[in-house]
Amino acid sequence: MTDQPAAPESLPLNDLESKLAKSGQPDANPVDVILAFLNNEVYILSTDSLDKPDAAVEPLVLANSEGQPVLAVFSHPSRVESHFLEAAPNVLGTHGAAILDSIGDELGLVINPGSEHGFEMGPEGIANVRRDFTRADEAADEAAAPADPAADAAVEADTGGPRD
């Protein structure tokens, strides 16, 4: 049996990378990249492992070309270069939406720093995504939630009629 060659850097390894690869094309929709990021597993690096109950994640934060702090996020564990692992050796998987839920207001993020399958989003972009997008599981929860008859009655009383 022969060893399988490593996938070239240019080949997408998952849905997020496929959307990132297509993002440079004229007919690309940036919403596709954002949705793929929010709804797929991504990886961060931490200086601490989570093998203890009181462990805390200390994620790898880099500086972008303007010197602003950005959280390093990776689309696949194989995209993590060795020099990043020297600084933060623990690779932790989570959904992109969970990262946006927990990232501070002053911090940007960079997906696959230095890779052709990557992008950077500043704090303003993160705030816009938080405002404009809903996670797939949250949208399903909202659609499945039963209507609150008491709230409907209160709205009808205040407005003089049923709400739409």
DAMONOR-V495177 format. One record per pair of residues at least 12 apart in sequence whose ideal C-beta (glycine too) atoms are under 10 Angstrom apart, sorted by the first residue. I is the first residue (numbers start at 0). J is the second residue. Records with the same first field share a line. If there is no record, write none. Layout:
# DAMONOR-V495177
I: J / J
This chain:
# DAMONOR-V495177
5: 77
6: 75 / 77
8: 77 / 78 / 111 / 114 / 115 / 116
9: 114 / 115 / 116
10: 116
11: 74 / 75 / 116
12: 74 / 75 / 76 / 77 / 78 / 116
13: 35 / 39 / 40 / 41 / 74 / 75 / 116
14: 31 / 34 / 35 / 36 / 38 / 39 / 40 / 74
15: 31 / 32 / 34 / 35 / 36 / 37 / 38 / 39 / 40 / 41 / 73 / 74 / 75 / 95 / 110 / 111 / 116
16: 35 / 39 / 74 / 75 / 78 / 110 / 111 / 114 / 115 / 116 / 117
17: 31 / 32 / 35 / 74 / 116
18: 30 / 31 / 32 / 33 / 34 / 35 / 36 / 39 / 74 / 116
19: 31 / 32 / 35 / 36 / 74 / 110 / 111 / 114 / 115 / 116 / 117 / 118
20: 32 / 115 / 116
21: 35
22: 35 / 116 / 117 / 118
23: 115
29: 118
30: 131 / 132
32: 110 / 118 / 120
33: 95 / 99 / 118 / 120 / 124 / 127 / 128 / 131 / 132
34: 95 / 96 / 128 / 132 / 134 / 135
35: 74 / 95
36: 72 / 74 / 94 / 95 / 96 / 98 / 99 / 108 / 110 / 118 / 120 / 128 / 132
37: 94 / 95 / 96 / 97 / 98 / 99 / 100 / 128 / 132 / 133 / 134 / 135
38: 94 / 95 / 96 / 132 / 134 / 135 / 136
39: 74 / 94 / 95 / 96
40: 74 / 75 / 92 / 93 / 94 / 95 / 97
41: 72 / 73 / 74 / 75 / 78 / 91 / 92 / 93 / 94 / 95 / 96 / 97 / 98 / 108 / 110 / 111
42: 71 / 72 / 73 / 74 / 75 / 76 / 77 / 78 / 79 / 90 / 91 / 92 / 93 / 111
43: 56 / 58 / 59 / 60 / 70 / 71 / 72 / 73 / 79 / 87 / 89 / 90 / 91 / 92 / 93 / 97 / 98 / 108
44: 56 / 57 / 58 / 59 / 60 / 70 / 71 / 72 / 73 / 76 / 79 / 83 / 84 / 86 / 87 / 88 / 89 / 90 / 91
45: 57 / 58 / 59 / 87 / 88 / 89 / 90 / 91
46: 58 / 59 / 86 / 87 / 88 / 89
47: 87 / 88 / 89 / 91
48: 88 / 89 / 90 / 91
49: 89 / 91
50: 89
54: 89
56: 87 / 89 / 91 / 93 / 101
57: 87 / 89
58: 70 / 71 / 72 / 87 / 89 / 91 / 98 / 101 / 102 / 106 / 108
59: 71 / 72 / 73 / 79 / 83 / 84 / 86 / 87 / 88 / 89 / 112
60: 86 / 87 / 103 / 106 / 107 / 108 / 109
61: 83 / 86 / 107 / 108 / 109 / 112 / 113
62: 109
63: 107 / 108 / 109 / 112 / 119 / 121
64: 119
65: 107 / 121
67: 105 / 106 / 107 / 119 / 121 / 122
68: 103 / 105 / 106 / 107 / 108 / 122
69: 102 / 106 / 107 / 108 / 109 / 110 / 112 / 119 / 120 / 121 / 122
70: 98 / 101 / 102 / 103 / 106 / 107 / 108 / 109 / 110 / 120 / 125
71: 83 / 86 / 87 / 108 / 109 / 110 / 111 / 112 / 113
72: 93 / 95 / 98 / 102 / 108 / 109 / 110 / 111 / 112 / 117 / 118 / 120
73: 90 / 92 / 109 / 110 / 111 / 112 / 114 / 116 / 117
74: 95 / 110 / 111 / 114 / 116 / 117
75: 92 / 111 / 116
76: 90 / 92
78: 110 / 111 / 112 / 113 / 114 / 116 / 117
79: 111 / 112
80: 111 / 112 / 113 / 114
82: 113
83: 112 / 113
94: 134 / 135 / 136
95: 108 / 110 / 128 / 134
96: 128 / 129 / 132 / 133 / 134 / 135 / 136 / 137
97: 134
98: 125
99: 120 / 125 / 126 / 128 / 129 / 132 / 134
100: 129 / 134
102: 120 / 122 / 125 / 129
103: 122 / 125
104: 122 / 123 / 125 / 126 / 129
105: 122
106: 121 / 122 / 125
107: 119 / 120 / 121 / 122 / 123 / 124 / 125
108: 120 / 121 / 122 / 124 / 125
109: 121
146: 162
150: 162
